[in-house]
Every structure is written in structure tokens, then in C-alpha cells.
Amino acid sequence: MSYKEKSVWVSLILNLAIAGYYIFHLHGLYQADLLTEETLTGLFVKIVLMLIVWEIILQASLALLNYHESDKGEDERESLFKLRGNRNGYHVLTAVVFMAIFILWKVDFSEHRLVFNELSAAMNTLNILVMGVLVAEIVNYASQVFYFRRGY
């Protein structure tokens, strides 16, 4: 397994863990009737900081363990896999953005919220966008893993 493939695996597993953490804590806040704009904002900040810090730590560790391969650049095949993964993630993110726009439009013309009644339309939209970014990144990295495993 090449260094680049290992790096993609690390990012995929980290994004899956962060998404699981986010969903688990969001569900816990909702079940305990503690879901407010302040608690959701705190959860957003926490997952962003966790994602940044853990990505730096894990990628630096991987580079130290594979120092002889980490200095090499990407070959054409790895660049193609990265582009295909980015394309797939972009399609997911675009769909999520359009869904968020639709929800904002629909909420503007109705009396109820479409996701969480406890939150404002802006926080509901922010929640959808954060989940969309996480899912798009997961699709991006999962696509790259698929192409690496397939080999072409």
C-alpha cells in the first residue's frame, strides 16, 4: 500500500469517526432536550477543532513512519484518483447545498421547521451544511479508496 493510499485511509477513518461523534452527540442533545443554538454551536466548534487537530497529528505521524515515501510526489494515477474523489464529493456537496437552499425557502413560507423545531432556520441550515460537508468528505475519501483498491 502506497503512502498516498495510507493517507487517504487515515482521512477516511477520521472523517467517519468525527461524523459518528457528531451524530451521537447531536442525538444525545436532542433526546435530553438540551438542543439549543448555544449547545449546537459548541458542538460545531468542537468537531471542527477535533478534525483539524487529529488530521494534523495523524498525518504527521504517518509521514514520520513513512518518511522515505512521503517525500515523493503524486504519480499520475494517484492524481487521477484524487480528482475522481473530489468530483464525487463535489456532487454530494452540491446536492446538500441545494437541499439547504430548498429548506430555507420552504421554512420561509411555513410556520414550522423541517429539521429541529427547537432551532432557528439558520441553525437548521447550518446543521445540514455541516453534515453535508462531512458526508462529502467521506464520499471523497471513500471514492479514492475505491479507486486505489480497484487499481485504475
C-alpha positions in Angstrom: 0.0 0.0 0.0 1.4 3.3 -1.0 1.9 6.3 1.3 -0.8 8.2 -0.5 -3.3 5.4 -0.1 -2.5 5.1 3.6 -3.0 8.9 3.9 -6.5 8.6 2.3 -7.4 5.7 4.6 -6.4 7.8 7.7 -8.5 10.7 6.5 -11.5 8.5 5.7 -11.4 6.8 9.1 -11.0 10.1 10.9 -13.9 11.7 9.0 -16.1 8.6 9.7 -15.2 8.9 13.4 -15.9 12.6 13.6 -19.3 12.2 11.8 -20.2 9.4 14.2 -19.2 11.6 17.1 -21.3 14.5 15.8 -24.4 12.4 15.2 -24.0 10.6 18.5 -23.8 13.9 20.5 -26.4 15.6 18.4 -28.8 12.8 19.1 -27.9 12.9 22.8 -28.6 16.6 23.0 -31.9 16.1 21.2 -33.0 13.3 23.4 -32.1 15.1 26.6 -34.0 18.3 25.4 -30.7 20.2 25.6 -30.5 21.1 21.9 -30.2 24.8 21.8 -28.3 27.1 19.4 -25.6 27.5 22.0 -25.0 23.8 22.5 -25.1 23.2 18.8 -22.6 25.9 18.2 -20.4 24.4 20.8 -20.6 21.1 19.1 -19.8 22.6 15.7 -16.7 24.3 17.1 -15.7 21.1 18.9 -15.9 18.9 15.8 -14.0 21.4 13.6 -11.2 21.7 16.1 -11.1 17.9 16.6 -11.0 17.4 12.9 -8.1 19.8 12.4 -6.0 18.7 15.3 -6.5 15.0 14.7 -5.8 15.3 11.0 -2.5 17.1 11.7 -1.5 14.6 14.4 -2.4 11.5 12.3 -0.9 12.8 9.0 2.3 13.9 10.7 2.6 10.5 12.4 2.0 8.7 9.1 4.6 10.9 7.4 7.1 10.2 10.1 6.5 6.4 9.9 6.8 6.5 6.1 9.4 9.3 5.7 11.0 7.7 2.7 7.8 7.6 0.7 6.2 10.9 2.0 8.8 13.0 0.1 7.8 11.6 -3.2 5.1 13.5 -5.2 2.0 12.0 -6.6 2.1 10.0 -9.7 -0.4 10.4 -12.5 -2.6 7.5 -11.2 -2.8 9.0 -7.7 -3.6 12.4 -9.1 -6.4 10.9 -11.2 -7.8 9.1 -8.1 -7.8 12.3 -6.2 -9.6 14.2 -8.9 -12.2 11.5 -9.2 -12.8 11.5 -5.5 -13.0 15.3 -5.4 -15.6 15.1 -8.2 -17.7 12.6 -6.3 -17.5 14.6 -3.1 -18.4 17.8 -5.0 -21.6 16.2 -6.4 -22.7 15.3 -2.9 -21.8 18.8 -1.5 -23.7 20.4 -4.4 -26.8 18.3 -3.6 -26.6 19.2 0.1 -26.3 22.9 -0.7 -29.4 22.8 -2.9 -31.2 20.8 -0.3 -30.3 23.5 2.3 -31.5 26.3 0.0 -34.8 24.4 -0.5 -35.2 24.0 3.2 -34.6 27.7 3.8 -37.1 28.6 1.1 -39.7 26.2 2.5 -39.2 27.4 6.1 -39.6 31.0 4.9 -43.2 30.2 3.7 -44.3 28.0 6.6 -44.9 28.1 10.3 -42.8 25.0 11.2 -39.2 23.9 10.9 -38.3 20.9 8.7 -35.5 19.5 10.8 -35.3 20.6 14.5 -38.2 22.7 15.9 -36.0 23.9 18.7 -33.6 25.7 16.4 -33.9 28.7 14.1 -33.9 28.3 10.4 -30.3 29.5 10.2 -29.1 26.8 12.7 -31.1 24.1 11.0 -29.4 25.1 7.7 -26.0 25.2 9.4 -26.6 21.7 10.8 -27.5 20.4 7.3 -24.4 22.1 5.8 -22.0 20.7 8.4 -23.4 17.2 7.9 -23.2 17.7 4.2 -19.5 18.7 4.3 -18.7 15.6 6.5 -20.6 13.3 4.1 -19.0 14.9 1.0 -15.5 14.4 2.5 -16.4 10.8 3.4 -17.6 10.2 -0.2 -14.4 11.9 -1.5 -12.1 9.7 0.6 -14.2 6.5 0.1 -14.1 7.1 -3.7 -10.3 7.5 -3.6 -10.0 4.3 -1.6 -12.2 2.5 -4.1 -10.1 3.7 -7.0 -6.9 2.7 -5.2 -8.2 -0.7 -4.4 -9.5 -1.2 -8.0 -6.2 0.0 -9.3 -7.2 2.0 -12.3 
